[in-house]
Every structure is written in structure tokens, then in C-alpha cells.
Amino acid sequence: TGLPEISSKLARKYTRAGGLPYKRQSVMDHLKIKATIEELLTRMGVRFGGIVHKENEKSKHSRFSVESEDGSLLIGSEGENLNALNYVIRRMVSKSADPTDEEVKFLVDVNGHYEKSEENVKMKAKIMGERARSFKIDVEMDPMSSYERMLIHSFLEGEPNIKTESKGEGNSRRVVIKYVSN
């Protein structure tokens, strides 16, 4: 049984009737989230070392870093399995929360995959931003996830002569870095 099948079954288990997700807790209980991650990985038979909690002050998201010998299984092709794992864990945490509480923002990273990916996206944004500024043109980036687009918008926010916007639909949505004269 692969991770996507397990993810799909567990997601159905932790979603309300009618497909509506449970509301999330307002005050993050980091120990509870960590225990949920440990429970899921253990049930999946995944070998893992520790889980380290890190608070990101800038984005107000918590990050739970997992070290695992089975990292390639958990991450999958282009991070697809890791995205599914995050979805399932958020559903599990949501189900155990009070339905009136607010959404909890957290991310589960495996073997630093998201961290490396974020640095790569920021580096591309910097290069493309410099290109837009130097040549005084608009630069259209490749399609990317909403999270990666948010990183680029945040990273280039406040840069002189640069404005960003998202363009396209669905999987074709991308960031356009625009040159603006002051």
C-alpha cells in the first residue's frame, strides 16, 4: 500500500460528513500535533528519528521537522507524498480540535525538503527580480504551488521597481514579476 492510498483513507476518516473539514484550534498545542505526527508515521510503519518543532516568526506558521530513513517514500516525486501527508495530519489535528476554534497553520517537513525548496524558490525569485529590474521587462515564472507563489510575493515585497502578481488558472498559475518605474 502506497502513501497516497493511506492518505486518502485517513483524510476521509478525519473529514466531516459532506466533505467539510473540521475547524481547527486557535491555540496550537504543539505537543498534540507532534503526537499526531508520531502516531501517523508509526501506523504507516515509517522509521523516523526525532521531530523538532520550530516557530516561524515571520509567517506565524509552525514547522515540524521529521528526520527519516524513509524520506524518499514520505517526500515522493516533487513532494507530492509530503503534500498529502501534510493534508492528512492537518485533518487529524482538525478532527481533535473544538469545531469553533480557528485554523492552525503548521507544516510538516521531512529531511529538510521544504527548507531546501524554499531557498531554491527565493534564489529564483531574486534572479528573476534582478532580470526584470535590469532589462525593465516583466518576467513570467514557471507554474508553481500556491505556497511557492506566496513565498515569492513575500520575498519580493518592498523591492524597488518590482511588483508581483499571480496569473493563470489551476496547475498553470504562475508569478509574473513586473518592472515598475518610480
C-alpha positions as CSV (number, residue, x, y, z in Angstrom):
1,T,0.0,0.0,0.0
2,G,1.4,3.4,-1.0
3,L,1.3,6.7,0.8
4,P,-1.4,8.3,-1.5
5,E,-3.8,5.4,-0.7
6,I,-3.2,5.7,3.0
7,S,-3.5,9.4,2.8
8,S,-6.8,9.2,1.0
9,K,-8.3,6.7,3.5
10,L,-7.1,8.7,6.5
11,A,-8.3,12.0,5.0
12,R,-11.8,10.6,4.7
13,K,-11.7,9.4,8.3
14,Y,-10.8,12.9,9.5
15,T,-13.3,14.8,7.4
16,R,-16.9,15.6,8.5
17,A,-19.9,14.2,6.6
18,G,-20.5,16.0,3.4
19,G,-16.7,16.5,2.9
20,L,-16.5,19.6,5.0
21,P,-13.2,19.8,7.0
22,Y,-13.3,20.3,10.7
23,K,-12.5,23.7,12.1
24,R,-9.1,24.0,13.7
25,Q,-7.9,25.0,17.2
26,S,-7.0,28.6,17.9
27,V,-4.1,28.0,20.3
28,M,-1.7,25.4,18.9
29,D,-0.9,22.6,21.1
30,H,2.5,21.7,19.7
31,L,2.7,18.5,21.8
32,K,-0.6,17.3,20.4
33,I,0.4,18.0,16.8
34,K,3.8,16.3,17.4
35,A,2.0,13.3,18.9
36,T,-0.4,13.1,15.9
37,I,2.6,13.1,13.5
38,E,4.3,10.4,15.5
39,E,1.1,8.3,15.6
40,L,0.6,8.5,11.8
41,L,4.2,7.7,11.0
42,T,4.2,4.8,13.4
43,R,0.9,3.4,11.9
44,M,2.5,3.7,8.4
45,G,5.5,1.7,9.6
46,V,7.9,4.6,8.8
47,R,11.2,4.7,10.5
48,F,11.9,8.2,11.9
49,G,14.2,9.8,14.3
50,G,13.1,12.9,16.1
51,I,10.5,15.5,15.4
52,V,11.7,19.1,16.1
53,H,9.2,22.0,16.4
54,K,10.3,25.4,15.1
55,E,8.2,28.6,15.2
56,N,8.5,30.9,12.2
57,E,8.0,34.4,13.5
58,K,7.7,36.0,10.0
59,S,4.9,33.7,8.7
60,K,3.4,32.8,12.0
61,H,3.5,29.1,10.9
62,S,4.9,26.3,13.0
63,R,7.2,23.8,11.3
64,F,7.6,20.2,12.5
65,S,10.8,18.8,11.0
66,V,11.0,15.0,10.8
67,E,14.2,13.1,10.2
68,S,13.6,9.7,8.5
69,E,15.5,7.0,6.7
70,D,12.3,6.6,4.6
71,G,12.5,10.2,3.5
72,S,12.1,9.4,-0.2
73,L,8.9,7.5,0.4
74,L,7.5,10.3,2.6
75,I,8.5,13.1,0.1
76,G,7.6,11.3,-3.1
77,S,8.0,12.7,-6.6
78,E,8.3,16.5,-6.5
79,G,7.0,16.5,-2.9
80,E,3.6,15.0,-3.8
81,N,3.6,12.5,-0.9
82,L,4.7,15.1,1.5
83,N,1.9,17.4,0.5
84,A,-0.6,14.5,1.0
85,L,1.0,13.7,4.4
86,N,0.6,17.4,5.5
87,Y,-3.1,17.3,4.4
88,V,-3.8,14.1,6.4
89,I,-2.1,15.4,9.5
90,R,-3.9,18.7,9.3
91,R,-7.2,16.8,9.1
92,M,-6.3,14.6,12.0
93,V,-5.4,17.7,14.1
94,S,-8.6,19.4,13.0
95,K,-10.8,16.5,14.0
96,S,-9.5,16.5,17.5
97,A,-10.0,20.3,17.8
98,D,-13.0,22.2,19.0
99,P,-15.2,23.0,16.0
100,T,-15.5,26.6,17.0
101,D,-11.7,27.2,17.0
102,E,-9.7,29.0,14.4
103,E,-7.4,27.4,11.7
104,V,-4.0,26.2,12.8
105,K,-1.1,27.0,10.5
106,F,1.7,24.4,10.5
107,L,3.8,22.5,8.1
108,V,5.5,19.0,8.4
109,D,8.9,18.9,6.7
110,V,10.8,15.7,6.1
111,N,14.6,15.7,5.9
112,G,14.6,19.5,5.2
113,H,12.8,19.1,1.9
114,Y,10.6,22.2,2.2
115,E,13.5,24.2,3.6
116,K,15.7,23.4,0.6
117,S,12.8,24.0,-1.7
118,E,12.1,27.4,-0.1
119,E,15.7,28.5,-0.6
120,N,15.6,27.4,-4.2
121,V,12.4,29.4,-4.8
122,K,13.8,32.5,-3.1
123,M,17.0,32.3,-5.2
124,K,15.0,32.0,-8.4
125,A,12.8,35.0,-7.3
126,K,15.9,37.1,-6.6
127,I,17.5,36.2,-10.0
128,M,14.2,36.9,-11.9
129,G,13.6,40.1,-10.0
130,E,17.1,41.4,-10.9
131,R,16.4,40.4,-14.5
132,A,13.1,42.3,-14.5
133,R,14.8,45.4,-13.0
134,S,17.9,45.3,-15.2
135,F,16.1,44.8,-18.5
136,K,13.0,46.8,-17.4
137,I,10.7,44.0,-18.5
138,D,8.1,41.7,-17.0
139,V,9.3,38.2,-16.2
140,E,6.9,35.3,-16.1
141,M,8.0,32.4,-13.9
142,D,7.1,28.7,-14.3
143,P,3.8,27.4,-12.8
144,M,4.1,26.6,-9.1
145,S,2.1,25.8,-6.0
146,S,0.2,28.5,-4.0
147,Y,2.8,28.2,-1.2
148,E,5.7,28.8,-3.6
149,R,3.8,31.8,-5.1
150,M,3.2,33.2,-1.6
151,L,7.0,32.9,-0.9
152,I,7.9,34.8,-4.0
153,H,5.3,37.6,-3.3
154,S,6.6,37.9,0.3
155,F,10.2,37.8,-0.7
156,L,10.0,40.5,-3.3
157,E,7.6,42.7,-1.4
158,G,9.1,46.1,-0.9
159,E,11.8,45.6,-3.5
160,P,12.3,48.8,-5.5
161,N,10.9,48.9,-9.1
162,I,9.4,45.4,-8.6
163,K,5.7,44.4,-8.3
164,T,4.5,40.8,-8.3
165,E,1.1,39.3,-9.3
166,S,-0.2,35.8,-9.9
167,K,-1.6,34.8,-13.3
168,G,-3.3,31.8,-14.8
169,E,-5.7,29.1,-13.5
170,G,-5.2,25.8,-11.5
171,N,-1.9,24.0,-12.2
172,S,-0.9,26.7,-14.7
173,R,-1.0,29.5,-12.1
174,R,2.3,31.4,-12.0
175,V,4.0,34.5,-10.7
176,V,4.7,37.5,-13.0
177,I,7.5,39.8,-11.7
178,K,6.8,43.2,-13.2
179,Y,9.1,46.1,-13.6
180,V,7.6,49.4,-12.4
181,S,9.3,52.8,-12.8
182,N,9.2,55.1,-9.8
